[in-house]
């Protein structure tokens, strides 16, 4: 399954562009979240998505920054 993840940092930001691009890419399921990228433990949608991933699934994000603030932060998660 091709799974998409879209995140913005605050409630007043818009997810529409990311969702549109993930849909156009062919994502069958898209998880969306309006939450700071600072703390992985507080990101309930991200954690739900991770628990749903299975061997062979493909995870697509608009940009690596949607996972976290920098690559070291993401890598250490």
FIFI-868457 format. One record per atom (N, C-alpha, C, O): x, y, z. Coordinates in steps of 0.1 Angstrom, whole numbers, padded with zeros to 4 digits, always signed. Layout:
BEGIN
XYZ/...
***
This chain:
BEGIN
+0008-0012+0000/+0000+0000+0000/+0009+0012+0000/+0019+0013+0007/+0005+0022-0007/+0012+0035-0007/+0005+0045+0003/-0006+0048+0001/+0013+0048+0013/+0007+0057+0024/+0014+0070+0024/+0026+0071+0022/+0006+0081+0025/+0011+0094+0025/+0010+0100+0039/+0001+0097+0047/+0019+0109+0043/+0019+0116+0055/+0021+0131+0053/+0031+0135+0047/+0011+0139+0057/+0012+0154+0055/+0011+0160+0069/+0003+0156+0077/+0020+0170+0072/+0020+0176+0085/+0023+0191+0083/+0031+0195+0075/+0016+0199+0090/+0019+0213+0092/+0021+0216+0107/+0017+0208+0115/+0028+0227+0110/+0032+0229+0124/+0022+0236+0132/+0022+0235+0145/+0012+0242+0126/+0002+0249+0134/-0012+0248+0128/-0013+0245+0117/-0022+0250+0137/-0036+0248+0133/-0040+0258+0121/-0049+0254+0114/-0034+0269+0120/-0038+0279+0110/-0031+0277+0097/-0035+0284+0087/-0022+0267+0096/-0016+0264+0083/-0025+0254+0075/-0033+0247+0081/-0023+0253+0062/-0032+0245+0053/-0024+0233+0048/-0013+0234+0044/-0031+0222+0049/-0026+0209+0045/-0029+0206+0030/-0024+0196+0024/-0037+0214+0024/-0043+0211+0011/-0033+0208+0000/-0034+0198-0007/-0022+0216-0001/-0012+0214-0011/-0005+0200-0010/-0003+0193-0019/-0002+0197+0002/+0005+0184+0005/-0004+0172+0002/+0000+0163-0005/-0017+0173+0006/-0026+0163+0004/-0029+0161-0011/-0029+0149-0016/-0030+0172-0018/-0032+0171-0033/-0020+0164-0040/-0023+0155-0048/-0008+0168-0036/+0003+0161-0042/+0005+0147-0039/+0009+0139-0047/+0001+0143-0026/+0002+0129-0022/-0008+0121-0030/-0006+0110-0034/-0020+0127-0031/-0031+0120-0039/-0027+0118-0053/-0029+0107-0059/-0021+0128-0059/-0017+0127-0073/-0006+0117-0075/-0004+0111-0086/+0002+0115-0065/+0013+0105-0065/+0008+0091-0065/+0014+0082-0070/-0004+0090-0059/-0011+0076-0059/-0012+0071-0045/-0015+0059-0044/-0011+0079-0035/-0013+0074-0021/-0027+0069-0019/-0037+0076-0023/-0028+0057-0014/-0041+0051-0011/-0047+0055+0002/-0059+0055+0004/-0038+0059+0012/-0042+0063+0025/-0033+0075+0028/-0021+0074+0027/-0039+0086+0033/-0031+0098+0037/-0034+0101+0051/-0046+0104+0055/-0024+0102+0059/-0025+0106+0073/-0022+0121+0074/-0011+0125+0068/-0030+0129+0080/-0027+0144+0081/-0027+0148+0096/-0034+0142+0104/-0018+0158+0098/-0016+0162+0112/-0012+0177+0112/-0005+0182+0104/-0018+0183+0122/-0015+0197+0125/-0008+0197+0139/-0015+0199+0149/+0005+0196+0139/+0012+0194+0152/+0027+0198+0149/+0032+0196+0139/+0033+0204+0159/+0047+0208+0159/+0055+0195+0156/+0052+0184+0161/+0066+0197+0149/+0075+0186+0146/+0085+0184+0157/+0094+0175+0156/+0084+0191+0168/+0094+0191+0178/+0095+0178+0186/+0106+0173+0189/+0084+0172+0189/+0083+0160+0197/+0075+0149+0191/+0063+0150+0189/+0082+0138+0188/+0075+0127+0181/+0065+0120+0190/+0054+0116+0186/+0067+0120+0203/+0058+0113+0213/+0045+0120+0213/+0035+0114+0216/+0044+0133+0211/+0031+0141+0212/+0024+0141+0198/+0013+0146+0198/+0029+0135+0188/+0023+0135+0175/+0015+0122+0173/+0020+0112+0168/+0002+0123+0177/-0006+0111+0178/-0009+0105+0164/-0009+0093+0162/-0011+0113+0154/-0014+0108+0140/-0001+0101+0135/-0002+0091+0129/+0011+0107+0137/+0023+0101+0132/+0025+0087+0139/+0028+0078+0132/+0023+0087+0152/+0024+0074+0159/+0014+0064+0154/+0017+0052+0153/+0002+0068+0151/-0009+0059+0146/-0004+0054+0132/-0005+0042+0129/+0001+0063+0124/+0005+0059+0110/+0017+0049+0112/+0016+0038+0105/+0026+0051+0120/+0037+0042+0122/+0032+0028+0126/+0038+0018+0122/+0022+0027+0134/+0017+0014+0139/+0010+0007+0128/+0008-0005+0129/+0005+0014+0118/-0002+0008+0107/+0007+0003+0095/+0003-0005+0087/+0019+0008+0095/+0028+0004+0084/+0032-0010+0085/+0034-0016+0095/+0032-0017+0073/+0035-0031+0072/+0046-0033+0062/+0049-0024+0054/+0053-0044+0063/+0063-0048+0054/+0058-0047+0039/+0047-0052+0036/+0065-0040+0031/+0061-0038+0017/+0054-0025+0014/+0053-0021+0003/+0049-0018+0025/+0042-0005+0023/+0053+0005+0019/+0065+0004+0022/+0048+0015+0012/+0057+0026+0008/+0051+0039+0014/+0039+0042+0014/+0060+0046+0021/+0056+0058+0028/+0061+0070+0020/+0073+0071+0017/+0052+0079+0017/+0055+0091+0009/+0052+0104+0017/+0042+0105+0023/+0062+0113+0017/+0060+0126+0023/+0063+0137+0013/+0071+0135+0004/+0057+0148+0014/+0060+0160+0005/+0074+0164+0006/+0080+0167-0004/+0079+0164+0018/+0093+0169+0021/+0098+0163+0034/+0090+0160+0043/+0110+0159+0035/+0116+0153+0047/+0113+0161+0060/+0112+0156+0070/+0112+0174+0058/+0109+0183+0070/+0096+0180+0076/+0093+0185+0087/+0087+0173+0069/+0074+0170+0075/+0075+0160+0086/+0066+0158+0094/+0087+0153+0087/+0089+0143+0098/+0095+0150+0110/+0091+0147+0121/+0104+0160+0108/+0110+0166+0120/+0117+0178+0116/+0118+0182+0104/+0124+0185+0125/+0130+0198+0123/+0143+0197+0116/+0147+0206+0108/+0150+0186+0117/+0163+0184+0110/+0166+0169+0109/+0160+0161+0115/+0175+0165+0100/+0178+0151+0097/+0183+0144+0110/+0180+0132+0111/+0190+0150+0118/+0195+0144+0130/+0183+0140+0140/+0183+0129+0145/+0174+0149+0141/+0162+0147+0149/+0154+0135+0144/+0149+0127+0151/+0153+0135+0130/+0145+0124+0124/+0152+0111+0126/+0146+0101+0129/+0165+0111+0123/+0173+0099+0124/+0173+0093+0138/+0172+0081+0140/+0174+0101+0148/+0174+0097+0162/+0161+0091+0167/+0160+0085+0177/+0150+0094+0160/+0137+0089+0163/+0137+0075+0161/+0127+0068+0163/
***
